[in-house]
Every structure is written in C-alpha cells, then in structure tokens.
Amino acid sequence: MRPVLPRRSDFTFGTEPRVDPTLRSDGVDNFDVAAFKKILFGMQERLGFEFRVEVFNLFNQQNSLRHEYNVLHNNNGNFGVVTSTDPGTNPRLIQFASKLSF
C-alpha cells in the first residue's frame, strides 16, 4: 500500500528532484488481440462449442531496458548500447483454447 503524502499548497516547492531518470525511457509497445467463435447446436441449442485464440505482443515488439548512461567511466565498451530487454515483456505468445458446454 502506498503511503498517503500530505497535501501541499499550490505553487510551492515539493520533493521531486530536478532530474528524474525514471521519466526518460521508452514506453511499452504491446498489442494484445483476442478472438473467439461460439457455436450452438443440438436440440434446443443446449450444446455449445467455443474456440478462442489470443495473441500477446502481436507485432513482436522488443521493449528495451532503460538506457544507462555511464559517461564517468573511461573506455566504456557498452556506452550507448542496449544490452538487455525490459523484464516482464515477452516475445509473441499465441494461445489457443476450446470449450465444450452442455
């Protein structure tokens, strides 16, 4: 649970630093799509079959980890190079499901 901060008066200084490194990063570009088809059959349409397909990260967009700018180290071989992806983002995932109801 997040702590509740006291309300400050308008037009006063707060505690946010002048430079916030968490604000300068790329957003996450994931497009998730789902589609399903339900078919009813039998007497009085009491039986049903449903087919579902879900695609996560449809365009397989790679989300890079926020860049670290190590300018203080001399001869840094990784300067300006993205070396990892953001944790929690996956490559394209496709999921199929079917359901029989009676």
N, C-alpha and C positions, 0 to 999 in steps of 0.2 A: 504494500500500500504506500502511495506517495505521500510525503508529509505536506501538510497544508501550510503554505507560506503566508505571512501576514500581508495584508493589502497595503500598498504604498500609495502615497499621494500622487496625483498626476504631476507630470513634468519634474520629477525628481530622479536622482541617480539611483540605479539599482546595483545588483551584484554581478551582472553579466560582464565577462571580460571583453575588452575591446576587440580581440581576435579570438574567434571560436573555431577551432579546427574541425569540429563535427558538422559545421554548416557548409563546408566546401567539399562536397562529394557528389558523385553522380547518383541519380535516382535508380530505383529498381524497375527494370522494364520486363515484366512478365505478363503474358496474355494467356489466360486460362479460359478454356472453352469446354462446354458440356452439351451433349445432345442425347435425346432418348426417344424411343418409339414404343408405345404400348398398344398391344393387340388384344382385343377381347373376342372370345369365341366360345362355342359350346351352347348348350340350352340356356336361354335367358342371359347369355353372355356372362356366366358366372366364373368362367375360367379366364385367366389373363396371363399374358407373357409380356415382359418388358425387357428391352435391350437398351443398354446405356453405354456410351463412350465418353470419356473425359480426357482432355489433353491439358497438361500443365506445362507452362512455358512453351507455347505453340511455336514460336519463331526461333526457339533455341538461343535466346539472347544471353550472352555471357555477361554477368554482372561483376565487375572488377572491384576488388577491395579498395578502400580509400587510399589514395597515394600518400606515401610517407616521403617527405622532403628532407633528406639527410644532406644538407649543404654544409654542415660543420665538419664532416669527415673528409679528409683529403683522399683523392683517388678512389672514391666510392664506385665500385663496378655496377651497382644496381641503381644508380641515380637516374630517375626518370623512367624506370622500367616497372611495369606492373608484374608482380611476381606471384600473385595468388588471387583467387576469386572470393567473393563475399560469402561467409558461412551462412548456411540456411537457404541458399539458392541452388537449385538442382538443374541438371540438363533436362531436355524434353522428356516428359514421362507420359505414357499413354496407358489408360486403364479401361478395361472392358468389364462389363458386369451384365448379368441376366438374372431375371427373377420370374418365377412361376407362382402365380397366386390362384388359389381355389377356395 
